[in-house]
């Protein structure tokens, strides 16, 4: 979707992926990516995107998924995808590949999470009383740092309801952010970058190189923190549908959306690193 420049002129400043210089590709140390509507197509991981992830590994680069999905999802994805780690719940927890299994870690101590989630639970209950169309996602039982409500995965929720729900969470002193499919309510700000830094450190990689020498690929407002922090940030084409709602835009944008756009990033990276 082409953005309305009068609504968000910053969207038009995203450069085409083809304009990323070859010397920047050659300096890349790793790739981080969102999951939903970036790696997935209609909720599925296709053979083409698995091949693209395998291509990243063949280039000798680590790959980390950073998603708003639950820790439970991350534990599965970390086992079955060719990636080194999965940052979950918008940065609140992460899963590390260790041999044939995974290790789970958290950004906050237990007592902070327990008290924070108590407050989140009360707020979300009040939110659902006020807005009956908001329903929890199916994996709510395996979430540990936020609660997510379905706004565009299996349900279709009026954007005005979403805006009012976000305001309600913030009035309660909590944090709320949307992805392409969910509304996330948490006691902590959505911060995929903090989760990525923690995961890289735990993997023994240089977390300080994240901002300048890692590529980040995403598509929606919960990727905005990474878009703003990382110089090599790329939005798949569908990011433009969030004109007027993005706190920060990616430096580059692909011609194609979703998994096809992600595969284009990997292909361009391979070509740039070989040149």
TIMIBA-851433 format. One record per atom (N, C-alpha, C): residue in three letters; x, y, z. Coordinates in steps of 0.001 Angstrom, whole numbers, padded with zeros to 6 digits, always signed. Example, Ala and Ser with C-alpha at 12.3 -4.5 7.8 and 13.67 -1.06 7.14 Angstrom:
residues 2
Ala+013190-005690+007800;Ala+012300-004500+007800;Ala+013200-003300+007800;Ser+012850-002250+007080;Ser+013670-001060+007140;Ser+012900+000030+007870;
***
This chain:
residues 275
Unk+000846-001192+000000;Unk+000000+000000+000000;Unk+000882+001243+000000;Unk+000615+002205-000860;Unk+001368+003446-000900;Unk+000917+004358+000224;Unk+001867+004894+001024;Unk+001478+005731+002136;Unk+000970+007087+001683;Unk+000157+007705+002497;Unk-000286+009069+002288;Unk+000810+009979+002823;Unk+001535+010657+001937;Unk+002675+011469+002362;Unk+002264+012569+003323;Unk+001044+013086+003166;Unk+000597+014127+004089;Unk+000343+013560+005473;Unk+000072+012244+005532;Unk-000178+011596+006812;Unk+001126+011271+007525;Unk+002131+010864+006775;Unk+003406+010489+007364;Unk+004503+010652+006328;Unk+005012+011876+006141;Unk+006035+012096+005112;Unk+007290+011272+005336;Unk+007584+010893+006598;Unk+008793+010114+006874;Unk+008787+008784+006147;Unk+007597+008265+005854;Unk+007520+006983+005154;Unk+008173+007057+003790;Unk+008115+008217+003137;Unk+008678+008366+001802;Unk+010197+008483+001820;Unk+010793+008606+003012;Unk+012247+008708+003094;Unk+012922+007342+003178;Unk+012146+006264+003242;Unk+012731+004921+003194;Unk+013354+004712+001810;Unk+014614+004332+001783;Unk+015304+004121+000519;Unk+015055+002698+000008;Unk+015082+002498-001301;Unk+014929+001130-001821;Unk+016108+000266-001396;Unk+015852-001001-001163;Unk+016904-001918-000733;Unk+018074-001913-001710;Unk+017792-001742-002989;Unk+018845-001773-004011;Unk+019876-000664-003832;Unk+019544+000372-003041;Unk+020474+001483-002852;Unk+021464+001249-001717;Unk+021343+000114-001012;Unk+022273-000167+000090;Unk+023635-000513-000511;Unk+024698+000236-000152;Unk+026010+000040-000793;Unk+026613-001329-000487;Unk+027367-001853-001450;Unk+027985-003161-001287;Unk+028933-003249-000115;Unk+029646-002147+000182;Unk+030596-002219+001292;Unk+029881-002379+002631;Unk+028636-001921+002734;Unk+027877-002129+003961;Unk+027505-003595+004122;Unk+027159-004253+003005;Unk+026848-005677+003083;Unk+028067-006478+003524;Unk+029243-006106+003026;Unk+030444-006877+003340;Unk+030827-006767+004813;Unk+030353-005721+005493;Unk+030672-005533+006916;Unk+029657-006203+007842;Unk+028594-006793+007275;Unk+027520-007363+008102;Unk+028037-008543+008925;Unk+027619-008578+010208;Unk+028006-009661+011116;Unk+026861-010612+011435;Unk+025618-010235+011133;Unk+024488-011105+011445;Unk+023194-010492+010972;Unk+022128-011281+011052;Unk+020806-010842+010614;Unk+019783-011163+011693;Unk+018946-010186+012012;Unk+017824-010371+012934;Unk+016543-010067+012181;Unk+015488-010794+012504;Unk+014249-010629+011741;Unk+013017-010842+012606;Unk+012005-010070+012310;Unk+010666-010295+012835;Unk+010126-011614+012266;Unk+009027-012092+012839;Unk+008423-013348+012389;Unk+007163-013111+011549;Unk+006075-012673+012189;Unk+004777-012604+011515;Unk+004752-011553+010426;Unk+004345-011977+009235;Unk+004230-011138+008048;Unk+005574-010603+007563;Unk+006663-011121+008143;Unk+008004-010871+007624;Unk+008597-012186+007143;Unk+008614-013192+008032;Unk+009008-014540+007615;Unk+007807-015355+007156;Unk+006643-015083+007707;Unk+005482-015926+007405;Unk+004651-015362+006248;Unk+003949-016258+005581;Unk+002982-015904+004539;Unk+001646-016517+004937;Unk+000676-015667+005252;Unk-000623-016130+005760;Unk-000426-017079+006948;Unk+000531-016738+007799;Unk+000777-017510+009009;Unk+001643-018741+008837;Unk+002113-019006+007624;Unk+002900-020210+007379;Unk+004359-019864+007072;Unk+005255-020758+007507;Unk+006657-020680+007106;Unk+006820-021543+005855;Unk+007050-020922+004719;Unk+007130-021644+003456;Unk+008526-022214+003228;Unk+008614-023120+002274;Unk+009909-023698+001916;Unk+010882-022607+001468;Unk+010367-021586+000782;Unk+011237-020516+000281;Unk+011886-019744+001424;Unk+011132-019490+002495;Unk+011721-018721+003591;Unk+012669-019592+004411;Unk+012383-020891+004540;Unk+013334-021786+005196;Unk+014634-021824+004397;Unk+014525-021853+003072;Unk+015719-021822+002221;Unk+016504-020530+002420;Unk+015791-019418+002597;Unk+016477-018141+002833;Unk+017217-018162+004167;Unk+016595-018732+005203;Unk+017277-018851+006495;Unk+018499-019764+006374;Unk+018378-020839+005618;Unk+019518-021720+005388;Unk+020624-020976+004626;Unk+020220-020086+003740;Unk+021187-019280+002987;Unk+021983-018387+003934;Unk+021298-017783+004916;Unk+022018-016962+005904;Unk+023080-017802+006609;Unk+022694-018996+007020;Unk+023648-019877+007691;Unk+024800-020253+006762;Unk+024504-020516+005487;Unk+025543-020871+004533;Unk+026526-019723+004313;Unk+026056-018492+004515;Unk+026948-017337+004415;Unk+027832-017181+005646;Unk+027640-018061+006634;Unk+028450-018014+007844;Unk+028008-016957+008833;Unk+026753-016529+008738;Unk+026239-015465+009592;Unk+025227-016012+010595;Unk+025261-015538+011842;Unk+024207-015910+012793;Unk+022905-015220+012449;Unk+021790-015880+012770;Unk+020459-015318+012539;Unk+019647-015449+013822;Unk+018960-014373+014197;Unk+018132-014348+015398;Unk+016744-013840+015015;Unk+015710-014548+015432;Unk+014331-014090+015245;Unk+013940-013235+016443;Unk+013264-012112+016199;Unk+012766-011247+017266;Unk+011280-011017+017026;Unk+010442-011552+017898;Unk+009000-011596+017640;Unk+008189-011172+018851;Unk+006947-010790+018595;Unk+006009-010558+019680;Unk+005341-011835+020161;Unk+005587-012946+019477;Unk+004998-014218+019880;Unk+005536-014645+021246;Unk+004846-015619+021827;Unk+005111-016008+023216;Unk+006415-016766+023376;Unk+006853-016851+024641;Unk+008013-017660+024976;Unk+007786-019111+024572;Unk+006549-019598+024719;Unk+006243-020963+024301;Unk+006512-021180+022824;Unk+006095-020221+022000;Unk+006402-020304+020571;Unk+007907-020293+020357;Unk+008602-019410+021076;Unk+010042-019278+020894;Unk+010780-020567+021189;Unk+010312-021301+022212;Unk+010962-022559+022567;Unk+010857-023566+021431;Unk+009742-023533+020703;Unk+009580-024429+019558;Unk+010397-023929+018368;Unk+010266-022639+018046;Unk+010982-022088+016893;Unk+012489-022235+017053;Unk+012970-022060+018277;Unk+014403-022183+018520;Unk+014926-023581+018273;Unk+014066-024569+018383;Unk+014461-025961+018137;Unk+014421-026327+016660;Unk+013467-025759+015920;Unk+013219-026270+014568;Unk+013739-025373+013448;Unk+014013-024095+013725;Unk+014511-023208+012679;Unk+016040-023161+012702;Unk+016666-022904+011557;Unk+018129-022772+011512;Unk+018579-021395+011993;Unk+018322-021098+013263;Unk+018677-019813+013874;Unk+019391-020081+015197;Unk+020104-019061+015688;Unk+020851-019206+016933;Unk+020022-018848+018169;Unk+019016-018004+017998;Unk+018212-017576+019138;Unk+016882-017028+018649;Unk+015916-016989+019562;Unk+014614-016371+019294;Unk+014294-015449+020459;Unk+014206-014164+020183;Unk+013770-013172+021168;Unk+012255-013106+021099;Unk+011583-013251+022244;Unk+010123-013350+022252;Unk+009483-012214+023045;Unk+008161-012091+022875;Unk+007335-011149+023632;Unk+007911-009733+023577;Unk+008361-009370+022361;Unk+008885-008021+022104;Unk+010055-007661+023006;Unk+010888-008649+023305;Unk+012123-008388+024034;Unk+012123-008815+025477;Unk+011028-009351+025991;Unk+010956-009690+027413;Unk+011660-010978+027792;Unk+011835-011889+026841;Unk+012467-013185+027106;Unk+013140-013659+025825;Unk+014027-014633+025960;Unk+014675-015156+024766;Unk+015050-016615+024958;Unk+015225-017281+023826;Unk+015531-018706+023778;Unk+016818-018877+022986;Unk+017780-019620+023540;Unk+019065-019834+022903;Unk+019192-021281+022447;Unk+019663-021473+021237;Unk+019951-022832+020771;Unk+021187-023354+021506;Unk+021077-024528+022123;Unk+022201-025162+022802;Unk+022213-026645+022425;Unk+023106-027027+021532;Unk+023164-028411+021085;Unk+021863-028815+020423;Unk+021282-029901+020913;Unk+020012-030374+020367;Unk+018804-029780+021086;Unk+019029-028897+022033;Unk+017934-028307+022795;Unk+018039-026796+022843;Unk+017301-026193+023766;Unk+017293-024742+023919;Unk+017379-024381+025400;Unk+017816-023157+025650;Unk+017835-022608+027004;Unk+017012-021332+027018;Unk+016171-021175+028028;Unk+015299-020006+028167;Unk+015927-019016+029145;Unk+015829-017731+028829;Unk+016336-016692+029721;Unk+015378-015501+029698;Unk+015436-014675+030743;Unk+014541-013528+030890;Unk+015347-012255+031069;Unk+014782-011147+030626;Unk+015438-009856+030779;Unk+015261-009329+032205;Unk+014097-009563+032816;Unk+013811-009043+034161;Unk+013825-010159+035201;Unk+014129-009822+036472;Unk+014062-010838+037530;Unk+012634-011304+037792;Unk+012516-012472+038454;Unk+011209-013096+038682;Unk+010235-012166+039377;Unk+010693-011472+040414;Unk+009768-010642+041194;Unk+009225-009468+040380;Unk+010040-008931+039489;Unk+009580-007839+038622;Unk+008524-008364+037649;Unk+008777-009535+037068;Unk+007804-010121+036146;Unk+006499-010457+036856;Unk+006588-011031+038034;Unk+005372-011443+038751;Unk+004477-010244+039062;Unk+005066-009192+039607;Unk+004269-008011+039943;Unk+003764-007314+038685;Unk+004628-007235+037683;Unk+004223-006594+036431;Unk+003064-007313+035767;Unk+003128-008639+035736;Unk+002061-009396+035086;Unk+000761-009369+035894;Unk+000861-009213+037194;Unk-000354-009035+038009;Unk-001087-007775+037562;Unk-000355-006677+037387;Unk-000955-005419+036953;Unk-001495-005528+035527;Unk-000744-006203+034667;Unk-001193-006386+033285;Unk-002498-007181+033243;Unk-002587-008237+034055;Unk-003788-009059+034079;Unk-005018-008264+034477;Unk-004876-007400+035493;Unk-005997-006563+035931;Unk-006419-005598+034832;Unk-005445-004995+034165;Unk-005755-004026+033116;Unk-006438-004699+031928;Unk-005933-005846+031505;Unk-006507-006528+030355;Unk-007918-007012+030663;Unk-008169-007442+031908;Unk-009527-007840+032281;Unk-010487-006661+032162;Unk-010055-005481+032641;Unk-010893-004283+032529;Unk-011068-003872+031069;Unk-010011-004035+030298;Unk-010057-003692+028871;Unk-011072-004559+028133;Unk-011089-005844+028448;Unk-012013-006757+027769;Unk-013457-006519+028210;Unk-013660-006076+029451;Unk-015013-005707+029888;Unk-015527-004524+029080;Unk-014628-003589+028806;Unk-015022-002378+028089;Unk-015129-002617+026586;Unk-014245-003465+026056;Unk-014203-003717+024612;Unk-014353-005227+024371;Unk-015577-005738+024280;Unk-015796-007192+024157;Unk-015196-007819+022906;Unk-014898-007023+021885;Unk-014318-007607+020668;Unk-012851-007979+020850;Unk-012237-007521+021938;Unk-010840-007867+022200;Unk-010782-009219+022904;Unk-010117-010165+022284;Unk-010021-011499+022858;Unk-008552-011917+022943;Unk-008186-012659+023989;Unk-006783-013057+024133;Unk-006368-014032+023040;Unk-005092-013999+022707;Unk-004566-014957+021736;Unk-004563-016350+022350;Unk-004445-017347+021500;Unk-004594-018722+021962;Unk-003422-019206+022805;Unk-002273-018527+022696;Unk-001113-018975+023470;Unk-000910-018152+024743;Unk-001980-017556+025251;Unk-001857-016695+026430;Unk-001252-017428+027622;Unk-001494-018730+027739;Unk-001014-019494+028890;Unk+000498-019648+028904;Unk+001173-019434+027774;Unk+002629-019594+027735;Unk+003325-018252+027513;Unk+002672-017176+027948;Unk+003277-015845+027938;Unk+003743-015491+029341;Unk+004905-014827+029420;Unk+005482-014549+030738;Unk+005788-013075+030977;Unk+005784-012235+029935;Unk+006100-010818+030124;Unk+005083-009882+029499;Unk+004093-010413+028799;Unk+003013-009569+028277;Unk+001770-010421+028066;Unk+000658-009740+027804;Unk-000552-010416+027348;Unk-000898-009839+025988;Unk-001305-010697+025074;Unk-001593-010268+023708;Unk-003065-010495+023386;Unk-003633-009551+022654;Unk-005019-009603+022222;Unk-005058-009634+020699;Unk-005941-010445+020172;Unk-006038-010646+018728;Unk-006786-009470+018096;Unk-006101-008744+017206;Unk-006769-007636+016520;Unk-006861-007861+015011;Unk-006070-008820+014467;Unk-006111-009015+013012;Unk-005612-010381+012574;Unk-005521-011341+013514;Unk-005085-012681+013124;Unk-006296-013543+012795;Unk-007139-013798+013785;Unk-008386-014522+013547;Unk-009592-013595+013718;Unk-009374-012475+014346;Unk-010436-011490+014568;Unk-010176-010259+013701;Unk-011179-009412+013570;Unk-011031-008110+012917;Unk-011585-007062+013867;Unk-010707-006273+014471;Unk-011092-005311+015499;Unk-011007-003904+014925;Unk-012022-003107+015205;Unk-012083-001718+014761;Unk-010818-000981+015231;Unk-010095-000289+014324;Unk-008901+000452+014736;Unk-009167+001460+015852;Unk-010380+002018+015922;Unk-010707+002963+016996;Unk-010702+002254+018348;Unk-011170+001011+018381;Unk-011131+000223+019616;Unk-009681-000024+020021;Unk-008837-000358+019054;Unk-007422-000595+019357;Unk-006785+000659+019927;Unk-007063+001814+019326;Unk-006494+003070+019828;Unk-006950+003348+021253;Unk-008229+003125+021524;Unk-008744+003377+022872;Unk-008163+002383+023877;Unk-007967+001149+023462;Unk-007373+000150+024354;Unk-005923+000492+024673;Unk-005181+000950+023675;Unk-003794+001385+023905;Unk-003768+002527+024918;Unk-004668+003499+024746;Unk-004730+004621+025675;Unk-005087+004153+027081;Unk-005962+003185+027189;Unk-006367+002649+028493;Unk-005170+001998+029194;Unk-004390+001235+028467;Unk-003197+000609+029055;Unk-002212+001661+029534;Unk-002000+002661+028723;Unk-001034+003705+029095;Unk-001526+004530+030277;Unk-002824+004753+030353;Unk-003387+005460+031513;Unk-003175+004672+032798;Unk-003068+003348+032666;Unk-002831+002488+033840;Unk-001352+002375+034176;Unk-000511+003134+033467;Unk+000919+003093+033730;Unk+001608+001896+033091;Unk+000957+001285+032105;Unk+001520+000127+031426;Unk+001931+000515+030004;Unk+002398-000449+029251;Unk+002874-000203+027894;Unk+002065-001040+026912;Unk+001776-000469+025765;Unk+001021-001181+024738;Unk+001620-000883+023378;Unk+001677-001915+022544;Unk+002189-001762+021186;Unk+001451-002751+020298;Unk+001299-002399+019028;Unk+000635-003296+018084;Unk+001649-003894+017121;Unk+001359-005120+016689;Unk+002054-005722+015559;Unk+001061-005745+014407;Unk+001368-006501+013368;Unk+000421-006597+012256;Unk-000819-007390+012647;Unk-000766-008147+013759;Unk-001886-009021+014111;Unk-002352-008905+015554;Unk-001496-008409+016469;Unk-001815-008436+017897;Unk-001642-007072+018549;Unk-002361-006893+019651;Unk-002136-005787+020574;Unk-001471-006377+021818;Unk-000284-005881+022147;Unk+000481-006391+023284;Unk+000402-005397+024442;Unk+000091-005903+025617;Unk+000068-005080+026832;Unk+001104-005661+027792;Unk+001989-004805+028293;Unk+003074-005274+029147;Unk+003399-004246+030213;Unk+004082-004706+031256;Unk+004592-003818+032307;Unk+005890-003149+031870;Unk+006478-003609+030772;Unk+007750-003085+030285;Unk+007577-002613+028846;Unk+008355-001613+028422;Unk+008221-001176+027027;Unk+008610-002291+026067;Unk+007960-002342+024925;Unk+008382-003257+023866;Unk+009774-002830+023427;Unk+010727-003737+023516;Unk+012118-003377+023217;Unk+012843-004591+022645;Unk+012614-004840+021373;Unk+013279-005965+020737;Unk+014797-005790+020732;Unk+015257-004540+020672;Unk+016703-004297+020642;Unk+017348-004752+021946;Unk+016722-004448+023084;Unk+017263-004904+024368;Unk+017299-006425+024420;Unk+016246-007072+023922;Unk+016227-008526+023877;Unk+017314-009073+022964;Unk+017522-008423+021825;Unk+018576-008860+020913;Unk+019949-008708+021550;Unk+020186-007594+022227;Unk+021490-007398+022882;Unk+021729-008479+023933;Unk+020699-008772+024726;Unk+020845-009800+025752;Unk+021139-011155+025122;Unk+020426-011486+024052;Unk+020631-012778+023403;Unk+022018-012879+022775;Unk+022454-011805+022110;Unk+023784-011837+021504;Unk+024865-012001+022560;Unk+024719-011275+023683;Unk+025692-011414+024760;Unk+025743-012833+025291;Unk+024569-013444+025455;Unk+024510-014817+025964;Unk+025104-015809+024969;Unk+025071-015468+023686;Unk+025662-016324+022659;Unk+027159-016111+022506;Unk+027702-015134+023230;Unk+029118-014820+023103;Unk+029439-013971+021895;Unk+028421-013314+021321;Unk+028614-012429+020186;Unk+028716-010982+020657;Unk+029222-010110+019816;Unk+029429-008708+020170;Unk+028113-007947+020068;Unk+027455-007737+021209;Unk+026183-007010+021204;Unk+026375-005554+020810;Unk+027570-005012+021009;Unk+027843-003629+020648;Unk+027845-003387+019147;Unk+027970-004477+018366;Unk+027978-004338+016904;Unk+026578-004314+016315;Unk+025556-004518+017161;Unk+024191-004667+016649;Unk+023744-003449+015846;Unk+023995-002261+016351;Unk+023442-001053+015729;Unk+023973-000788+014327;Unk+025239-001109+014076;Unk+025860-000742+012808;Unk+026143-001911+011881;Unk+026254-003136+012424;Unk+026753-004233+011580;Unk+025823-005446+011533;Unk+024621-005300+012087;Unk+023579-006321+011923;Unk+022464-005751+011065;Unk+021875-006616+010262;Unk+020690-006257+009478;Unk+019456-006638+010297;Unk+018456-005759+010290;Unk+017171-006088+010914;Unk+016073-005969+009868;Unk+015187-006978+009809;Unk+014076-006976+008846;Unk+012763-007073+009615;Unk+011818-006198+009319;Unk+010530-006225+010011;Unk+009439-005588+009188;Unk+008250-005409+009824;Unk+007115-004945+009018;Unk+006102-004084+009754;Unk+006223-003863+011071;Unk+005107-003231+011782;Unk+005581-002401+012975;Unk+004654-001715+013684;Unk+005060-000812+014760;Unk+005895-001446+015869;Unk+005726-002739+016159;Unk+006564-003306+017212;Unk+007996-003568+016739;Unk+008289-003260+015467;Unk+009662-003287+014961;Unk+010297-001900+014953;Unk+009526-000866+015323;Unk+010007+000503+015184;Unk+011244+000773+016027;Unk+011350+000157+017202;Unk+012533+000364+018032;Unk+013790-000096+017320;Unk+013721-001249+016670;Unk+014861-001752+015906;Unk+015103-000895+014664;Unk+014034-000453+014014;Unk+014200+000428+012858;Unk+014952+001701+013250;Unk+014610+002254+014407;Unk+015233+003499+014827;Unk+016659+003329+015306;Unk+016972+002155+015872;Unk+018287+001953+016485;Unk+019329+001406+015523;Unk+018903+000670+014510;Unk+019845-000075+013676;Unk+019974+000560+012292;Unk+021191+000874+011921;Unk+021438+001577+010660;Unk+021048+000742+009453;Unk+021179-000590+009558;Unk+020858-001477+008445;Unk+019483-002102+008648;Unk+018502-001272+008930;Unk+017137-001755+009120;Unk+016396-001752+007790;Unk+015632-002824+007582;Unk+014906-002989+006316;Unk+013457-003336+006627;Unk+012548-002642+006024;Unk+011133-002998+006125;Unk+010712-003733+004868;Unk+009974-004836+005028;Unk+009343-005422+003834;Unk+008247-004457+003381;Unk+007820-004581+002140;Unk+006974-003552+001529;Unk+005714-003249+002332;Unk+005169-004252+003026;Unk+003936-004048+003779;Unk+004050-003069+004921;Unk+005269-002680+005282;Unk+005428-001711+006373;Unk+004725-000393+006041;Unk+004573-000097+004758;Unk+003987+001184+004367;Unk+002513+001307+004760;Unk+001866+000183+005046;Unk+000457+000271+005440;Unk+000284+000890+006822;Unk+001376+001048+007556;Unk+001307+001638+008886;Unk+001664+003121+008885;Unk+001566+003770+007731;Unk+001815+005208+007661;Unk+000943+005932+008677;Unk+001561+006830+009442;Unk+000857+007560+010483;Unk+000878+006882+011827;Unk+001384+005626+011892;Unk+001393+004882+013150;Unk+002774+004371+013534;Unk+003816+004747+012794;Unk+005156+004242+013040;Unk+005990+005270+013799;Unk+006459+004947+014997;Unk+007344+005865+015720;Unk+008679+006062+015006;Unk+009142+005073+014266;Unk+010378+005178+013487;Unk+010247+004284+012259;Unk+010891+004708+011181;Unk+010812+003972+009919;Unk+012127+003282+009619;Unk+012101+002197+008843;Unk+013355+001544+008461;Unk+014153+002419+007511;Unk+015460+002178+007466;Unk+016303+002924+006537;Unk+016036+002521+005098;Unk+015671+001259+004886;Unk+015463+000722+003543;Unk+014147-000047+003502;Unk+013614-000229+002299;Unk+012376-000985+002140;Unk+012481-001850+000884;Unk+011915-003054+000960;Unk+011948-003965-000189;Unk+010801-003673-001146;Unk+010929-004157-002351;Unk+009852-004007-003336;Unk+008692-004950-003033;Unk+009008-006116-002447;Unk+007998-007136-002191;Unk+007691-007236-000706;Unk+006535-007787-000407;Unk+006088-007882+000974;Unk+006450-009244+001568;Unk+006372-009318+002886;Unk+006437-010574+003606;Unk+007664-011401+003304;Unk+007457-012719+003212;Unk+008555-013651+003031;Unk+009318-013399+001741;Unk+008630-012938+000705;Unk+009319-012632-000555;Unk+010273-011467-000365;Unk+009840-010462+000414;Unk+010720-009349+000726;Unk+011904-009781+001568;Unk+011657-010665+002554;Unk+012752-011171+003379;Unk+013766-011918+002522;Unk+013291-012782+001638;Unk+014190-013527+000762;Unk+015015-012586-000112;Unk+014418-011458-000519;Unk+015151-010475-001321;Unk+016291-009854-000526;Unk+016068-009633+000776;Unk+017134-009102+001630;Unk+018297-010091+001692;Unk+017990-011360+001906;Unk+019035-012382+002008;Unk+019789-012502+000683;Unk+019074-012457-000432;Unk+019707-012541-001742;Unk+020629-011344-001979;Unk+020156-010129-001621;Unk+020984-008946-001790;Unk+022213-008995-000893;Unk+022046-009540+000298;Unk+023170-009657+001219;Unk+024222-010612+000653;Unk+023760-011737+000122;Unk+024707-012695-000469;Unk+025468-012059-001638;Unk+024746-011365-002519;Unk+025393-010744-003669;Unk+026353-009648-003241;Unk+025945-008839-002259;Unk+026796-007751-001797;Unk+028060-008233-001111;Unk+027936-009335-000357;Unk+029102-009879+000362;Unk+030094-010559-000592;Unk+029595-011004-001752;Unk+030472-011650-002718;Unk+031156-010658-003638;Unk+030573-009484-003783;Unk+031090-008511-004758;Unk+032421-007950-004302;
***
